[in-house]
Amino acid sequence: MEGHVNKTKIATAKQVRATISFPPDVYQTLENIAKEKKVSLAWVVREAVEKYIGDKWPLLKGQR
């Protein structure tokens, strides 16, 4: 079918899923931050990673 767009491929192009392990105390801290901010744990981790990249490699900051 011409013109058909595969939504799965579009979603995959926007974000990549990763599995990450944390020490229990770090995980608990992340959960506490997420609860306090009323956001998901994933949001907290993404924000932290973006800040880390921006701090360590300023030329890459904002390139998403």
Order of alpha helices (4+ residues) and beta strands (2+ residues): alpha-alpha-alpha
